[in-house]
């Protein structure tokens, strides 16, 4: 393990926006439990797709889009608050 100093753009809670040394743009630190939830959300989308249940797949995709959209909004808000360019 290596210890480094990082720039913290948001609070240190879930989905913290941080810039690691040597990186041009900040990233989002996703906690392990949140990563597991996102993985489960994707599985909830894949299963109805495989079964041909488009309505269930649409609902699962909508929830996933909402969750990821909120994370992206937090990221862009943090960059804007600190006068940083977006990487996209």
N, CA, C and O of each residue as an XYZ file, in Angstrom:
352
protein
N       0.840     -1.163      0.000
C       0.000      0.000      0.000
C       0.893      1.236      0.000
O       1.932      1.277      0.658
N       0.466      2.226     -0.744
C       1.191      3.489     -0.823
C       0.291      4.607     -0.308
O      -0.885      4.669     -0.668
N       0.818      5.471      0.512
C       0.064      6.628      0.999
C       0.382      7.825      0.119
O       1.543      8.114     -0.173
N      -0.678      8.519     -0.298
C      -0.516      9.699     -1.137
C      -1.440     10.797     -0.621
O      -2.407     10.525      0.090
N      -1.138     12.015     -0.977
C      -2.030     13.122     -0.685
C      -2.912     13.332     -1.911
O      -2.445     13.269     -3.048
N      -4.181     13.579     -1.660
C      -5.127     13.804     -2.746
C      -5.897     15.090     -2.473
O      -6.034     15.516     -1.326
N      -6.395     15.700     -3.541
C      -7.234     16.889     -3.411
C      -8.681     16.443     -3.268
O      -9.183     15.681     -4.095
N      -9.348     16.911     -2.232
C     -10.732     16.539     -1.953
C     -11.647     17.688     -2.370
O     -11.555     18.787     -1.823
N     -12.527     17.439     -3.334
C     -13.423     18.462     -3.868
C     -14.783     18.465     -3.171
O     -15.521     19.446     -3.263
N     -15.117     17.395     -2.487
C     -16.401     17.279     -1.774
C     -16.119     16.749     -0.378
O     -14.965     16.548     -0.001
N     -17.168     16.528      0.375
C     -16.962     15.875      1.666
C     -16.440     14.468      1.425
O     -16.494     13.955      0.307
N     -15.944     13.862      2.467
C     -15.292     12.555      2.324
C     -16.274     11.393      2.403
O     -15.855     10.253      2.602
N     -17.556     11.651      2.253
C     -18.552     10.593      2.318
C     -18.561      9.743      1.057
O     -17.590      9.725      0.300
N     -19.665      9.040      0.840
C     -19.821      8.220     -0.368
C     -19.675      9.094     -1.602
O     -20.119     10.242     -1.617
N     -19.060      8.554     -2.618
C     -18.909      9.226     -3.903
C     -18.107     10.525     -3.800
O     -18.435     11.514     -4.455
N     -17.072     10.520     -2.989
C     -16.226     11.700     -2.853
C     -15.539     11.996     -4.188
O     -15.115     11.085     -4.899
N     -15.439     13.266     -4.506
C     -14.735     13.693     -5.714
C     -13.324     14.079     -5.290
O     -13.129     14.998     -4.495
N     -12.346     13.362     -5.834
C     -10.948     13.567     -5.445
C     -10.058     13.589     -6.686
O     -10.384     13.002     -7.717
N      -8.933     14.277     -6.559
C      -7.926     14.219     -7.619
C      -6.672     13.618     -7.017
O      -6.129     14.127     -6.036
N      -6.221     12.532     -7.615
C      -4.997     11.872     -7.177
C      -3.789     12.550     -7.806
O      -3.907     13.177     -8.858
N      -2.646     12.430     -7.177
C      -1.431     13.023     -7.743
C      -1.173     12.501     -9.157
O      -1.323     11.312     -9.437
N      -0.787     13.411    -10.026
C      -0.459     13.031    -11.391
C      -1.641     12.935    -12.330
O      -1.466     12.676    -13.520
N      -2.842     13.140    -11.814
C      -4.040     13.064    -12.660
C      -4.495     14.468    -13.019
O      -4.479     15.362    -12.173
N      -4.897     14.666    -14.257
C      -5.355     15.984    -14.691
C      -6.736     16.301    -14.146
O      -7.000     17.423    -13.714
N      -7.611     15.315    -14.168
C      -8.991     15.526    -13.735
C      -9.277     14.737    -12.467
O      -8.693     13.678    -12.238
N     -10.176     15.257    -11.650
C     -10.605     14.492    -10.471
C     -11.401     13.257    -10.898
O     -11.835     13.140    -12.044
N     -11.575     12.360     -9.965
C     -12.398     11.179    -10.162
C     -13.392     11.056     -9.023
O     -13.453     11.909     -8.138
N     -14.155     10.006     -9.055
C     -15.136      9.743     -8.013
C     -14.705      8.491     -7.264
O     -14.516      7.427     -7.854
N     -14.558      8.637     -5.974
C     -14.212      7.504     -5.129
C     -15.507      6.803     -4.743
O     -16.313      7.343     -3.985
N     -15.698      5.613     -5.261
C     -16.903      4.843     -4.966
C     -16.550      3.820     -3.893
O     -15.649      3.002     -4.078
N     -17.254      3.870     -2.787
C     -17.027      2.933     -1.699
C     -17.394      1.521     -2.156
O     -18.212      1.345     -3.058
N     -16.788      0.533     -1.531
C     -17.009     -0.862     -1.916
C     -18.463     -1.297     -1.840
O     -18.943     -2.019     -2.713
N     -19.168     -0.860     -0.797
C     -20.578     -1.252     -0.687
C     -21.411     -0.608     -1.791
O     -22.356     -1.219     -2.290
N     -21.070      0.614     -2.173
C     -21.777      1.288     -3.264
C     -21.476      0.599     -4.588
O     -22.366      0.457     -5.427
N     -20.243      0.172     -4.784
C     -19.870     -0.562     -5.992
C     -20.665     -1.859     -6.090
O     -21.130     -2.233     -7.167
N     -20.814     -2.534     -4.970
C     -21.597     -3.789     -4.936
C     -23.048     -3.517     -5.311
O     -23.652     -4.294     -6.051
N     -23.612     -2.426     -4.810
C     -24.999     -2.067     -5.127
C     -25.139     -1.776     -6.618
O     -26.100     -2.216     -7.248
N     -24.187     -1.038     -7.182
C     -24.237     -0.750     -8.619
C     -24.163     -2.034     -9.439
O     -24.865     -2.179    -10.440
N     -23.320     -2.954     -9.016
C     -23.212     -4.239     -9.706
C     -24.532     -5.005     -9.647
O     -24.964     -5.596    -10.637
N     -25.163     -4.985     -8.483
C     -26.466     -5.654     -8.328
C     -27.529     -4.971     -9.191
O     -28.398     -5.635     -9.756
N     -27.455     -3.642     -9.287
C     -28.410     -2.916    -10.130
C     -28.263     -3.305    -11.597
O     -29.257     -3.434    -12.312
N     -27.026     -3.492    -12.041
C     -26.799     -3.923    -13.423
C     -27.349     -5.342    -13.624
O     -27.953     -5.637    -14.655
N     -27.137     -6.209    -12.642
C     -27.673     -7.575    -12.735
C     -29.199     -7.543    -12.832
O     -29.797     -8.350    -13.544
N     -29.825     -6.609    -12.116
C     -31.291     -6.480    -12.174
C     -31.752     -5.998    -13.545
O     -32.917     -6.169    -13.903
N     -30.863     -5.407    -14.300
C     -31.177     -4.998    -15.662
C     -30.939     -6.147    -16.637
O     -31.731     -6.354    -17.557
N     -29.876     -6.880    -16.445
C     -29.504     -7.962    -17.361
C     -30.535     -9.095    -17.326
O     -30.908     -9.623    -18.374
N     -30.984     -9.461    -16.157
C     -31.907    -10.600    -16.025
C     -33.193    -10.412    -16.826
O     -33.544    -11.298    -17.605
N     -33.912     -9.298    -16.672
C     -35.134     -9.158    -17.483
C     -34.844     -8.996    -18.979
O     -35.671     -9.366    -19.812
N     -33.681     -8.448    -19.321
C     -33.324     -8.368    -20.743
C     -33.195     -9.775    -21.319
O     -33.699    -10.060    -22.405
N     -32.518    -10.645    -20.585
C     -32.332    -12.020    -21.039
C     -33.660    -12.760    -21.140
O     -33.840    -13.623    -21.999
N     -34.590    -12.409    -20.247
C     -35.892    -13.067    -20.238
C     -36.877    -12.423    -21.207
O     -37.985    -12.925    -21.395
N     -36.474    -11.304    -21.824
C     -37.372    -10.634    -22.764
C     -38.428     -9.773    -22.102
O     -39.382     -9.360    -22.761
N     -38.284     -9.493    -20.824
C     -39.248     -8.668    -20.092
C     -38.813     -7.206    -20.199
O     -38.111     -6.682    -19.334
N     -39.244     -6.571    -21.272
C     -38.778     -5.225    -21.563
C     -39.278     -4.193    -20.563
O     -38.571     -3.227    -20.275
N     -40.466     -4.374    -20.033
C     -40.980     -3.408    -19.046
C     -40.156     -3.458    -17.767
O     -39.801     -2.414    -17.221
N     -39.853     -4.641    -17.289
C     -39.013     -4.785    -16.093
C     -37.602     -4.248    -16.368
O     -37.006     -3.594    -15.512
N     -37.084     -4.522    -17.547
C     -35.760     -4.025    -17.921
C     -35.762     -2.500    -17.978
O     -34.811     -1.860    -17.528
N     -36.818     -1.920    -18.527
C     -36.924     -0.467    -18.606
C     -36.936      0.152    -17.218
O     -36.282      1.168    -16.984
N     -37.670     -0.448    -16.305
C     -37.722      0.069    -14.929
C     -36.357     -0.018    -14.257
O     -35.927      0.924    -13.591
N     -35.678     -1.147    -14.431
C     -34.345     -1.315    -13.838
C     -33.357     -0.332    -14.447
O     -32.535      0.248    -13.737
N     -33.433     -0.145    -15.757
C     -32.536      0.794    -16.435
C     -32.804      2.217    -15.980
O     -31.870      3.000    -15.811
N     -34.046      2.555    -15.783
C     -34.407      3.897    -15.337
C     -33.839      4.190    -13.948
O     -33.319      5.279    -13.704
N     -33.940      3.221    -13.045
C     -33.389      3.400    -11.701
C     -31.870      3.532    -11.738
O     -31.299      4.362    -11.030
N     -31.219      2.721    -12.558
C     -29.765      2.789    -12.697
C     -29.351      4.129    -13.296
O     -28.382      4.738    -12.843
N     -30.075      4.591    -14.306
C     -29.781      5.878    -14.921
C     -29.922      7.006    -13.909
O     -29.111      7.932    -13.891
N     -30.932      6.935    -13.082
C     -31.155      7.954    -12.059
C     -30.006      7.971    -11.044
O     -29.507      9.033    -10.672
N     -29.604      6.791    -10.609
C     -28.524      6.684     -9.622
C     -27.200      7.205    -10.193
O     -26.503      7.983     -9.541
N     -26.862      6.778    -11.396
C     -25.624      7.242    -12.017
C     -25.693      8.721    -12.376
O     -24.692      9.432    -12.287
N     -26.853      9.178    -12.774
C     -27.038     10.593    -13.081
C     -26.800     11.472    -11.861
O     -26.218     12.551    -11.972
N     -27.250     11.012    -10.695
C     -27.026     11.765     -9.462
C     -25.535     11.825     -9.133
O     -25.039     12.856     -8.678
N     -24.834     10.737     -9.361
C     -23.386     10.727     -9.114
C     -22.668     11.661    -10.081
O     -21.752     12.382     -9.684
N     -23.079     11.651    -11.345
C     -22.482     12.538    -12.337
C     -22.774     13.997    -11.992
O     -21.905     14.855    -12.148
N     -23.976     14.279    -11.530
C     -24.322     15.651    -11.157
C     -23.483     16.124     -9.981
O     -23.025     17.267     -9.960
N     -23.281     15.255     -9.007
C     -22.430     15.599     -7.858
C     -21.008     15.909     -8.331
O     -20.372     16.845     -7.846
N     -20.521     15.115     -9.278
C     -19.181     15.312     -9.832
C     -19.082     16.664    -10.538
O     -18.173     17.447    -10.261
N     -20.013     16.937    -11.447
C     -19.945     18.191    -12.197
C     -20.161     19.395    -11.283
O     -19.527     20.432    -11.476
N     -21.037     19.275    -10.303
C     -21.236     20.363     -9.339
C     -19.949     20.661     -8.578
O     -19.605     21.823     -8.363
N     -19.240     19.610     -8.171
C     -17.990     19.789     -7.422
C     -16.942     20.474     -8.297
O     -16.247     21.378     -7.836
N     -16.825     20.050     -9.553
C     -15.857     20.684    -10.442
C     -16.220     22.146    -10.681
O     -15.352     23.018    -10.658
N     -17.495     22.407    -10.910
C     -17.942     23.784    -11.131
C     -17.657     24.660     -9.919
O     -17.223     25.803    -10.061
N     -17.898     24.128     -8.738
C     -17.688     24.894     -7.502
C     -16.228     25.288     -7.308
O     -15.929     26.259     -6.613
N     -15.327     24.535     -7.919
C     -13.895     24.796     -7.764
C     -13.262     25.348     -9.051
O     -12.038     25.438     -9.158
N     -14.095     25.709    -10.010
C     -13.599     26.312    -11.243
C     -12.777     25.365    -12.106
O     -11.884     25.800    -12.833
N     -13.072     24.087    -12.028
C     -12.354     23.076    -12.810
C     -13.127     22.744    -14.092
O     -14.358     22.749    -14.115
N     -12.372     22.458    -15.150
C     -12.989     22.004    -16.403
C     -13.537     20.605    -16.247
O     -13.053     19.829    -15.423
N     -14.546     20.283    -17.035
C     -15.067     18.913    -17.090
C     -14.224     18.126    -18.082
O     -13.756     18.689    -19.071
N     -14.021     16.839    -17.840
C     -13.229     16.033    -18.770
C     -14.028     15.555    -19.992
O     -13.532     14.767    -20.798
N     -15.233     16.028    -20.113
C     -16.094     15.589    -21.222
C     -16.814     16.771    -21.833
O     -17.584     16.604    -22.779
